[in-house]
Amino acid sequence: MIYHSRARRKACWRRFKEGGQVSNEDLVTELPKKTQATYDKIKDVPIKDIVIARAPVNSAIQLLVNVSLGGIHEIRDKYGIDTLWHLYLIITLSDGSRYAIEKNQNIDISKYHKRSNEETMQVSLSQTRNSGLTTGVLMNNAKRRMGSSFYDYDFKNNNCQRFINNLLSASGLATSNTNGFVNQPIKDLLDAIPGRVTDVANMITDTAAALDKAVQILS
């Protein structure tokens, strides 16, 4: 797979916003190798069902937050939060196959497998405007909305919650119910985390993202 320059990505983004014809290849070009292959395989297959899912964040990030803010009991007492959630979408295609779409250190699209302590909410696809919804449409709508930040990850400001919000909102799928399920009230908590901890969290994800892409290129 060819990775295009940031300048080319921004130029494509400007053309799309101005109404120019930009192909899927132009809009979604920097997914990891395996994710890109999966995306290319399923992007034109109609989606018949979408579920929002959430599961507790990985233990390394939870530990960083607990240590920096004094432990889970202090977090619960001060911020009213028992669990930090990782969010993703579960899509069912017209052929019956199911995939999870999420943003960890990179965007990932893979066969869905139920996760420990997973919680879910159904998304309504009854709107007429979503009758032709595909993975390609879902992803490109979000890419158009987010611009160059579509691919990037930041522990505080560009995390899984923001990614799922944009996937839903950009395709007209967000409602007050889905917003309540997705948007964990963690702004005050994140703002309270010391900068050095955020730097460590971003360093972990940046390193993981680079290694993930390198391994997939070489595999």
Summary of the structure (lengths in Angstrom):
residues: 219
radius of gyration: 17.7
end to end distance: 12.4
largest distance: 52.5
contacts: 614
relative contact order: 0.17
helix: 51%
strand: 18%
